[in-house]
Amino acid sequence: MTFSAGADRHPERTKRGGPDNAMRDMFGREVASVDGGLNVLLEACERAVEGIGSSVPAVQLRALLIIDRAGTLNLNQLAGGLGASASASSKLCDRMTAAGLLSRERAAGSRREIVLVLTESGRRLAEWVREQRRAALDELLAAMGADGREALVRGLRELAAAGDQFA
């Protein structure tokens, strides 16, 4: 077995010569095409938020968007969403708290549980990031034909549904 990210969740994916290699070969061209398109989408989203500069590192933006989407999370849930350890996520939250983007509060249903809540500044930044990304994606979609846009939307919906099973 070879090492791969997430091997603890799906170790069968890393076995050499297994059935997944045949599937990988069968989907090789599709994977290459998806990878190329994904790179265009990711680069557009990254360029869209370059205005922030280095004041908010990319990992903080990821955490910000994860928390904003969920409303509130505890530290372990954020760590899972980031694919990071709880201690690394705690240090990240310390930096975000110091930057005024995040607060730690007691959960309503439990006096012992601490939840992560975005501050007003954090919510505004998350919304700004989403607006910038949506504007960049809007430009890309406008450059596509109607059939291509419809196929992309349909495919991304299926991809999101498939990704939910691995979450």
N, C-alpha and C positions, 0 to 999 in steps of 0.2 A: 504494500500500500504506500502511496506517495502522500506527501503533505499537501493539504489545500485548506484555504480558509473555510471555516464551517465544517471541517471534517468530523467534528463531534456530533453534528446534527445529521449529516448525510455521508457516513464513511463509505458507503457502497459506490459513491460517485468517483472515488479516487483509485479504485482497483484497476490495475493494468490488465488490458485484454478482456475486460468484462463486457457485458451487453451494452453498457453506456458508451463504450468506444464505437460500436456499430451505429448507435443513434447519433453520436457526435459526428461521425463521418457522413451519415445521411443528411444531417442538417448543416454541414460545413459551409456551404455557400450562403444559406440563410443567415447563419451566425455571422459570417463576414459582412453581409449587407446590414444586418441589424447593428453590428458593432460600428460600422461607418456612420449610420444614421444616428445612433446613440451619441457618438462623439460630437456630431454637429449640434445635437440638442444640448448636451452638457456644456459645450463651449459657449453656446449662445446664452445659457443660463449663468455661467460663470462671468462672462463679459457684462451681462446685465447688472451685476452687483459690484463691479469693479469700483464704482463710485465710493464705496465704503472704505476702500483702501485697506491698509493693514490694521485699522482700528478695531475691527471685529474679525478674528480668524475664522476660517471656513468651518472648523469643527464647532465653534460657538454658534455660527449661523445654522448648522445642521441641528444642533440641540435646540436652538430657539424655535425652529420650524416644527420639530417633533413635539415640543411642549405646547406650542401654540395650537397645533392640530388636535392634540388630546385635551386641551383645556388645563388639566393638572395631571401630574404624574408623580410617582415616588421615584427615588433615586435608582432603585433596581429596574424599574420600567424604562427609565431613560437610558441606563446602561445597556439594556437589551436592545433598545432602538438604535443606539449608536454602535452596538457590537463592541462595547468596551467593558472594562472591569468597573465594579462599583467604586473602587478607590480613585481610578482615573476620572470617572464621571463626577465624583464628589469634588475633586480638585478643579475640574472644569466649571462646576457650579459655583465654587468659591470665586473664581475669576469673573464669572458672569454676574454674580451678586455684587462684587466690587465695582463692576462697570455699570451697575444700576439697571441691568436687564432682567434680573431674576430675584425672587425672594423665596425663602423657605418658610412655610407656614404649617401649623398643625392641621391635620385633616379634620373635617367636620365630624366624621363618624368615629374617630379614634384619637384619643389624646396622645397616644404614643407615636402614631404615624406622622411623618413629615412629608408634605407634598411640595412640589416645585411649581411656582406660579410666576408667570411673566409679569413684570411691572408694566405700567402704562408705556414707558419708553421701549421696553422689550416687545410689547404688542404692536406698537407703531413701526418698529424696525421690521418685525416679521411681516407685517402688511406691506411695507415698502418693498421688501425683498420679493414677495409674491407678485406685486404689481410690476416690478422690473422684469421678472422672469416671464410673466404673462405677455408683456409688451414685446419682448424678444421672440417668444414663441408665436405671437400673432404675426410678426413680420415673416417668420419662416413659413408659416401656414399660408400666408397670402401669396407666397412665391410658388406654391404648389397648385396643381390642378384640382378641380373638385373631386374627381375620382380618387386621386392620391390622398387628399385630406380625409375623405370618408374611410378609406382603407386604413389609414394611419390611426384614426380615432377608434375604429373597430378593433384593430390589432392591439392598441395600447390598453383598451378596456379588458381584452382577454389576457394580456400580459399582467395587468394589475390583479385580476382575479387569480391567475396562476401563482403570482407572487404571494398572495394572501395565505396560501397553503404552506408556505415556508416560513411565515412570520412567527 
